[in-house]
Amino acid sequence: MQKLLLTLVLLTLWVIFPTNSIEAKTETYTITPNSDTYNSDFMNASTYNKHTKHYYLIRSYLEQLEETGGGTLVLEKGTYTVSNVLFIPSNVTIKLEDGARIVNGNETGTSKFDADKSIFQLIRPSLGKEEGVYGGYNGEKNISIIGSGTATIDLNFEKDGIAIIAGHNQNIRIENINFLNMYSGHFIEIDATKDAVITNNKFMYSKPSSSEIKEAINIDTPDKLTNGWSSKWSKFDKTPNSNMTIEKSLFYDLDRAIGTHKYSGGKFHDQVIIRNNRIENMREDAVRVLNWSNATIENNIFKSVDPGEDNANRGILASGTINPTFQNNVFEDIPRPMQFIAWKNSNSGSEYDVTYNKLSEENKEALSTNTIINYVEDFIRINPKYKKYDKEHTEFIPVKTAQEGSDGPETKNFTVNNAINKCSENPFSFNENLFYSKILLLHFQNHWNMNHWECAKTL
């Protein structure tokens, strides 16, 4: 009888409070550069000083958020100098308010530990210093770093510095951040991650690295053979990224905007989407596609890539691509707009076989929708054989061309209307829109998302 009554009580509670309607309460914490740590023990540590205070401040709240299962940490206006890596657990949103600025610190003021190279790593604090913790996509989930206004993460030109390291994660969002001042590292390194959105950011200014191939966003696999990933908490299982969108962002004055520079044999980053970005003043090939399947690169502006040796640098260099859709992009002042070549890792990772491109006729038709302004070559090159680049071994895909100086009254009218209307989701300034208007006139409806299209109806 008692068991029957207990069962009835449990069923009644389930009906009144079904499991999917009970949500864990999440806290929101707000800090300033002058706040005390969540746990005063940190402030009593012998290593707490003017160089480490912001590291301990933010760390204390991230550890508390791990303890409670997630929540939001808001950083108010001011400068936070972070000397050592901060680990972010699942279900956490970090919000940088207008005027908040995170700077990569290079001093700790103590002999007990040195400053770290990275600022954020997407792993819970309790596991950040463990070995071989996560593989596959089984790491932290549901993490966002969201800025507003002039929110900034400044690498301070620290050599090999990295702003954000993501690995073995799911459901990541990085939005509205000004990433500044890189030297030889990356703004974002992302490996073995599923479902990531990187949107409405600015990635600007880097010192040239020794190889000039350091990407603002590095898309990689955790593979000891390629030596491109060093986070010890990873299982180094070569998991590629899946379903990543990089959009509505500005990349300016860098070695390279986005790319992969080593591949793991037989592993392909799947469904990488790069759209509606402006990529300008790159020292090397602006986007390096390497072992990407079902990738889409569309509606981007590529402007001013250093010509390099023999005028051979490209807007997009692709190897190991399967079923790529690269369409409706504009390339201005770039020696070669795009080239597909077979490739083999050199040095680390050279154990892997040559990787080849696989393009269908439909993929090739999409290539012809791209436009070149101020061109050296008015075609896209496809070189199917390894190290064979002569005319006999090259397929040429003709593309659209346009001449500089074609700005007419329609261009000016669009720019003025766009500025007056202050279109939503438009991350670009008045002058940037002047350049965008060229693409509007070339591609019109195909190039612009619906928000831009609404703004352009007056043409």
MOBELBEL-V711804 format. One line per field, one symbol per residue. ss: DSSP state (H for helix, E for strand, C for the rest). burial: I if it has 24 or more other C-alpha atoms within 12 Angstrom, else O. A space follows every 50 residues. Layout:
ss: ???
burial: ???
//
This chain:
ss: CHHHHHHHHHHHHHHHCCHHHCCCCCEEEEECCCCCCCCHHHHCCCCCCC CCHHHHHHHHHHHHHHHHCCEEEEECCEEEEECCCEECCCCEEEEECCCE EEEECCCCCCCCCCCCCEEEECCCHHHCCCCCCECCCCCCEEEEEEECCC CEEECCCCECCEEEEEECCEEEEEECCEEEEEECCEEEEEECCEEEEEEC CEEEEEECCCCCCCEEEEEECCCCCCCCCCCCCECCCCCCCEEEEEECCE EEEECEEEECCCCCCCCCEEEEEEECCEEEEECCCCEEEECEECCEEECC EEEEECCCHHHCCEEEEEECCECCEEECCEEECCCEEEEEECECCCCCCC CCCCECCECCHHHHHHHCCCEEECCCCCEEEEECCCCCCCHHHCEEEECE EECCCCCCHHHHHHHHHHHHHCCCCCCCCHHHHHHHHHHHHHHHHHCCCH HHHHHCCCC
burial: OOOOOOOOOOOOOOOOOOOOOOOOOOOOIIIIIOIIIOOOOIOOOOOIOO IIIIIIIIIIIIIIIIOOIIIIIIIIIIIIIIIIIIIIIIIIIIIIIOII IIIIIIIIOOOOOOIIIIIIIIIIIIIIOOOOIIIIIIIIIIIIIIIIOI IIIIIIIIIIIIIIIIIIIIIIIIIIIIIIIIIIIIIIIIIIIIIIIIII IIIIIIIIIOOIIIIIIIIIIIIIIIOIIIIOIIIIIIIIIIIIIIIIII IIIIIIIIIIIIIIIOIIIIIIIIIIIIIIIIIIIIIIIIIIIIIIIIII IIIIIIIOOOOIIIIIIIIIIIIIIIIIIIIIIIIIIIIIIIIIIOOOIO OOOIIIIIIOOOIIOIIIIIIIIIIIIIIIIIIIIOOOOOOOOOOIIOII IIOOOOOOOOIIOIIIIIIOOOIOIIIIOOOIIIIIIIIIIIIIOOIIIO OIIOIIOOO
//
